């Protein structure tokens, strides 16, 4: 898979995946890189940490530093706004899956049906 394809399409998937886990429980960077890798997303720290900071600046995540094994670790969890954003994204994802994977376009379609005499 090309880097361009990944950047264009999958950045949103990765953000949604991160938000999903942050809604369920506090997350931290290395843990999320491992989780994303399990799903085929090779996301390094130079991509993930700016993404976490963007989600935090947008109000979807909050962070809290803790000392674990003598090292400081930053945990992120979803805010109420982040939880709502995930629910909204899930609704749109369901609609997209229905249309794209099941070839079931919404009504009305993007293109109106031809008139009966055409």
C-alpha positions, 0 to 999 in steps of 0.5 A: 500500500502506498504512503500516499494512499495511507495518508489520504484515506487512513489518517481518519481511520487511525484517529477514529481508532485512537478515539475508540480506545480512549473512550473505552479506557486511558491510552498511551502512545506506545500502546496505541502504536502496537494496537494500530500495528496489529491492524496493519497501520504502521504509525510511528511516534512522529505521526501518532504524538502530533495526532494525539496533541491535535485530538487534545487541542480539539477537545476530544482528549485530555491527558494526565502524566503518571510515573510508571516504572520510574518514567513519566507516561502520558495517558489520554482519555476521551472527553464527553465531546470526544465520546460524542464525536466518536458516536457521530463518526460511527453513524457516518461510518455505518452509512458509508459501509452500507453504501460502499461495501453493500452497494446500497446507495442512499435515497435520494441517490446522488443522481436522480432516476431518469424520467419515464419517457427518457 
